């Protein structure tokens, strides 16, 4: 396997290189994406700020376009470029050059479905968190940020056409499943393992960064658990596809639920599903099933320590 100057550098240097590539990609593509946006959505450059107002339904198509281009700029292009600069083969570097086997892919589906009640209980616990009075200002900022994220989620998920649903599947499920796994597990976790030489700590730190990046503090704990799960799926199997599949399922289900039955599955209450008075009756047996499926996945996988 051909390696490069970057591959021989200290993992911290490689992380800084990855950050540099990501910043360049984000800046360049963000600027270039504005040019077609002005013509496609007929937005004068002078009124671009008002066009970003999430409360105006007319702005949603533009906001979705920007969301998609930013995701590509941050999470799709940089890992591919980093992989090429490191070993001259992006797909091998990102560990997507081998097909996932059907049995373990099925286990991933079982794991995601069965872990959801526990994640929703964890979300309920997370939302009840209160900071000390000394940090009241920080808590108010966190609440405002969470409310803004919730408003955007509701605006994006509220669609009435099948075409709108497909756009949401691409934007909310497919693109993050590939992009975020490319970046966080395909690049960052790999480099953290090389740096720390302690996979559990590396997977934990990557999961913390993954959860914190979303800037949704009242969903930090369940997203942290998901990050740990995705991380171990990759570490045990040496194959990023399983984390991509898991990530896609996790995002695809709420997108589909809100489209099929918006009255029952309100976009702003998705993380409360299964967190009512009888939640433990569902969460306990489901968690036992999830643990069993995770252990079986572990048994069926070969632990691989990244060498690139």
C-alpha positions as CSV (number, residue, x, y, z in Angstrom):
1,X,0.0,0.0,0.0
2,X,1.4,3.4,-1.0
3,X,1.8,5.8,1.8
4,X,2.8,9.5,1.8
5,X,4.6,12.1,3.8
6,X,1.4,12.8,5.8
7,X,1.0,9.1,6.8
8,X,4.5,9.2,8.4
9,X,3.7,12.2,10.6
10,X,2.6,12.1,14.2
11,X,-1.2,11.5,14.6
12,X,-1.7,15.0,16.0
13,X,-0.1,16.5,12.9
14,X,-2.5,14.4,10.8
15,X,-5.4,15.6,12.9
16,X,-4.3,19.2,12.3
17,X,-3.9,18.5,8.6
18,X,-7.5,17.0,8.5
19,X,-8.8,20.2,10.2
20,X,-7.0,22.4,7.7
21,X,-8.4,20.4,4.7
22,X,-11.9,20.6,6.3
23,X,-11.7,24.4,6.8
24,X,-10.4,24.9,3.2
25,X,-13.2,22.7,1.8
26,X,-15.9,24.4,3.9
27,X,-14.8,28.0,3.0
28,X,-14.3,27.3,-0.8
29,X,-17.5,25.3,-1.3
30,X,-19.6,27.6,0.9
31,X,-18.6,30.5,-1.3
32,X,-19.0,28.7,-4.5
33,X,-22.5,27.3,-3.5
34,X,-23.8,30.9,-3.1
35,X,-23.5,31.5,-6.8
36,X,-26.0,28.9,-8.0
37,X,-28.2,29.7,-4.9
38,X,-28.6,33.3,-6.0
39,X,-30.0,32.2,-9.4
40,X,-31.8,29.0,-8.3
41,X,-33.7,30.7,-5.5
42,X,-33.7,34.2,-6.8
43,X,-32.1,35.6,-3.7
44,X,-30.4,39.0,-4.0
45,X,-27.0,39.0,-2.3
46,X,-28.0,42.1,-0.3
47,X,-31.0,40.3,1.2
48,X,-29.3,37.0,1.9
49,X,-29.5,37.4,5.7
50,X,-33.3,37.7,5.6
51,X,-33.4,34.7,3.3
52,X,-31.9,32.6,6.1
53,X,-34.9,33.3,8.5
54,X,-36.1,29.8,9.5
55,X,-39.6,31.1,10.5
56,X,-40.4,32.0,6.9
57,X,-41.6,28.9,5.0
58,X,-40.5,30.4,1.7
59,X,-36.9,30.1,2.9
60,X,-36.9,26.4,3.6
61,X,-35.8,25.3,0.1
62,X,-32.8,27.6,0.2
63,X,-31.9,26.5,3.8
64,X,-32.1,22.8,2.7
65,X,-29.8,23.6,-0.2
66,X,-27.3,25.2,2.1
67,X,-27.6,22.4,4.6
68,X,-26.7,19.9,1.9
69,X,-23.8,21.8,0.4
70,X,-22.4,22.5,3.9
71,X,-22.6,18.8,4.7
72,X,-20.8,17.9,1.5
73,X,-18.2,20.6,2.2
74,X,-17.5,19.5,5.8
75,X,-18.0,15.7,5.8
76,X,-17.9,14.2,2.3
77,X,-15.1,15.9,0.4
78,X,-12.5,16.4,3.3
79,X,-12.3,12.7,4.3
80,X,-11.9,11.6,0.6
81,X,-9.1,14.2,0.1
82,X,-7.5,13.2,3.4
83,X,-7.6,9.5,2.5
84,X,-6.0,10.2,-0.9
85,X,-3.2,12.4,0.6
86,X,-2.5,9.7,3.3
87,X,-2.4,6.4,1.4
88,X,-3.4,7.4,-2.1
89,X,-6.6,5.3,-1.8
90,X,-9.6,7.1,-0.1
91,X,-11.9,4.0,0.1
92,X,-9.3,1.8,1.7
93,X,-8.4,4.6,4.1
94,X,-12.0,5.1,5.1
95,X,-12.6,1.3,5.3
96,X,-15.4,1.2,2.8
97,X,-13.6,-1.0,0.3
98,X,-15.1,-4.2,1.6
99,X,-18.8,-5.1,1.4
100,X,-20.7,-5.7,4.6
101,X,-22.0,-9.2,5.1
102,X,-25.8,-9.6,5.4
103,X,-25.8,-11.2,8.8
104,X,-23.9,-8.4,10.6
105,X,-25.9,-5.8,8.7
106,X,-29.1,-7.5,10.0
107,X,-27.6,-7.4,13.5
108,X,-27.0,-3.7,13.1
109,X,-30.7,-3.2,12.3
110,X,-31.7,-5.2,15.4
111,X,-29.3,-3.2,17.6
112,X,-30.6,0.2,16.4
113,X,-34.3,-0.7,16.8
114,X,-33.8,-2.3,20.2
115,X,-31.6,0.5,21.6
116,X,-34.0,3.3,20.8
117,X,-36.2,3.1,23.9
118,X,-33.2,3.4,26.1
119,X,-31.9,6.3,24.1
120,X,-35.2,8.1,24.4
121,X,-35.1,7.6,28.2
122,X,-31.6,8.9,28.2
123,X,-32.8,11.9,26.2
124,X,-35.5,12.6,28.8
125,X,-32.9,12.4,31.6
126,X,-30.6,14.8,29.6
127,X,-33.4,17.3,29.1
128,X,-34.1,17.4,32.8
129,X,-30.5,18.6,33.5
130,X,-30.2,21.9,35.3
131,X,-26.9,23.8,35.8
132,X,-26.0,25.6,39.0
133,X,-27.1,29.2,39.4
134,X,-23.6,30.3,38.7
135,X,-23.9,29.0,35.2
136,X,-27.4,30.4,34.5
137,X,-26.2,32.4,31.6
138,X,-24.6,29.4,30.0
139,X,-27.8,27.4,30.6
140,X,-30.0,30.1,28.9
141,X,-27.6,30.1,25.9
142,X,-27.9,26.3,25.7
143,X,-31.7,26.5,25.8
144,X,-31.8,29.1,23.0
145,X,-29.4,27.0,20.9
146,X,-31.5,23.9,21.5
147,X,-34.7,25.7,20.7
148,X,-33.2,27.0,17.4
149,X,-32.1,23.5,16.5
150,X,-35.6,22.2,17.3
151,X,-37.2,24.9,15.1
152,X,-35.0,24.0,12.2
153,X,-35.6,20.3,12.6
154,X,-39.4,20.9,12.7
155,X,-39.2,23.1,9.6
156,X,-37.1,20.6,7.7
157,X,-39.2,17.6,8.6
158,X,-42.6,19.2,7.9
159,X,-43.3,18.1,4.3
160,X,-46.5,17.3,2.4
161,X,-45.1,15.7,-0.8
162,X,-43.2,12.5,-1.6
163,X,-40.6,14.5,-3.3
164,X,-40.1,16.6,-0.2
165,X,-39.8,13.4,1.8
166,X,-37.1,12.0,-0.5
167,X,-35.1,15.2,-0.2
168,X,-35.3,14.9,3.6
169,X,-34.1,11.2,3.4
170,X,-31.1,12.4,1.4
171,X,-30.4,15.4,3.5
172,X,-31.1,14.1,7.0
173,X,-30.5,10.3,6.7
174,X,-28.3,9.4,3.7
175,X,-25.8,12.4,3.6
176,X,-25.1,12.4,7.4
177,X,-24.8,8.6,7.5
178,X,-22.0,8.7,4.9
179,X,-20.5,12.1,5.7
180,X,-20.4,12.0,9.5
181,X,-19.1,8.5,9.5
182,X,-16.5,9.3,6.9
183,X,-15.2,12.1,9.1
184,X,-15.7,11.0,12.7
185,X,-15.1,7.3,12.5
186,X,-13.3,7.1,9.2
187,X,-10.8,9.8,9.9
188,X,-10.9,11.2,13.5
189,X,-11.3,7.9,15.4
190,X,-8.6,6.3,13.3
191,X,-6.2,9.0,14.1
192,X,-7.2,9.1,17.8
193,X,-6.5,5.4,18.1
194,X,-3.1,5.9,16.6
195,X,-2.4,8.8,18.9
196,X,-3.7,7.4,22.2
197,X,-2.8,3.8,21.5
198,X,-5.8,3.0,23.6
199,X,-8.9,2.2,21.5
200,X,-11.5,2.6,24.3
201,X,-10.3,6.1,25.1
202,X,-10.0,7.0,21.5
203,X,-13.5,5.8,20.7
204,X,-14.9,7.7,23.7
205,X,-13.1,11.0,22.8
206,X,-14.4,10.7,19.2
207,X,-17.9,10.1,20.5
208,X,-17.7,13.2,22.7
209,X,-16.5,15.3,19.8
210,X,-19.2,13.8,17.6
211,X,-22.0,14.6,20.1
212,X,-20.7,18.1,20.9
213,X,-20.3,19.0,17.3
214,X,-24.1,18.9,16.8
215,X,-24.6,21.7,19.3
216,X,-27.7,20.1,20.8
217,X,-26.8,19.9,24.5
218,X,-30.1,18.4,25.7
219,X,-29.5,15.5,23.4
220,X,-25.8,15.1,24.2
221,X,-26.0,11.9,26.2
222,X,-28.0,9.8,23.7
223,X,-25.9,11.0,20.8
224,X,-22.8,10.2,22.9
225,X,-24.0,6.6,23.3
226,X,-24.7,6.4,19.6
227,X,-21.2,7.7,18.9
228,X,-19.8,4.9,21.1
229,X,-21.9,2.3,19.4
230,X,-20.9,3.5,15.9
231,X,-17.2,3.6,17.0
232,X,-17.2,0.1,18.3
233,X,-19.0,-1.3,15.2
234,X,-16.1,0.1,13.1
235,X,-13.3,-0.9,15.5
236,X,-14.6,-4.5,15.9
237,X,-15.3,-5.1,12.2
238,X,-12.7,-2.9,10.5
239,X,-15.5,-1.9,8.2
240,X,-17.1,1.6,8.1
241,X,-20.2,0.3,6.4
242,X,-21.8,-1.0,9.6
243,X,-21.6,2.4,11.2
244,X,-23.0,4.0,8.0
245,X,-25.9,1.5,8.0
246,X,-26.6,2.2,11.8
247,X,-26.4,5.9,11.3
248,X,-28.7,5.8,8.3
249,X,-31.3,3.7,10.2
250,X,-31.2,6.1,13.2
251,X,-31.9,9.1,11.0
252,X,-34.2,7.4,8.5
253,X,-36.8,6.2,11.0
254,X,-37.8,9.6,12.4
255,X,-37.8,11.2,8.9
256,X,-40.2,8.4,7.7
257,X,-42.3,8.4,10.8
258,X,-43.0,12.1,10.6
259,X,-43.9,11.9,6.9
260,X,-46.2,8.9,7.2
261,X,-48.0,10.0,10.4
262,X,-47.2,13.6,11.3
263,X,-50.1,13.7,13.8
264,X,-48.7,10.9,15.8
265,X,-45.0,11.6,15.4
266,X,-44.5,15.3,15.8
267,X,-41.0,16.5,14.7
268,X,-40.4,18.3,18.0
269,X,-41.4,15.3,20.2
270,X,-39.5,12.5,18.5
271,X,-37.0,12.1,21.3
272,X,-39.9,11.7,23.8
273,X,-41.2,8.5,22.1
274,X,-41.1,5.6,24.5
275,X,-40.3,7.9,27.5
276,X,-43.7,7.9,29.2
277,X,-44.7,6.3,32.5
278,X,-44.4,2.7,31.1
279,X,-41.1,3.5,29.4
280,X,-39.1,1.1,31.5
281,X,-41.4,-1.8,30.5
282,X,-40.2,-1.3,26.9
283,X,-36.6,-0.1,27.6
284,X,-35.4,-2.9,29.8
285,X,-36.2,-5.9,27.5
286,X,-35.2,-3.9,24.4
287,X,-31.9,-3.0,26.0
288,X,-31.2,-6.7,26.8
289,X,-31.9,-7.6,23.2
290,X,-29.6,-4.8,22.1
291,X,-26.8,-6.0,24.4
292,X,-27.2,-9.5,23.1
293,X,-27.1,-8.4,19.5
294,X,-24.0,-6.2,20.1
295,X,-22.2,-9.1,21.8
296,X,-23.1,-11.4,18.9
297,X,-21.8,-8.7,16.4
298,X,-18.6,-8.6,18.4
299,X,-18.3,-12.3,18.3
300,X,-18.8,-12.4,14.5
301,X,-16.3,-9.6,13.9
302,X,-12.5,-9.5,13.8
303,X,-11.0,-6.7,15.8
304,X,-8.9,-4.6,13.5
305,X,-6.6,-1.8,14.7
306,X,-6.2,0.8,11.9
307,X,-2.7,1.0,10.5
308,X,-3.2,4.0,8.2
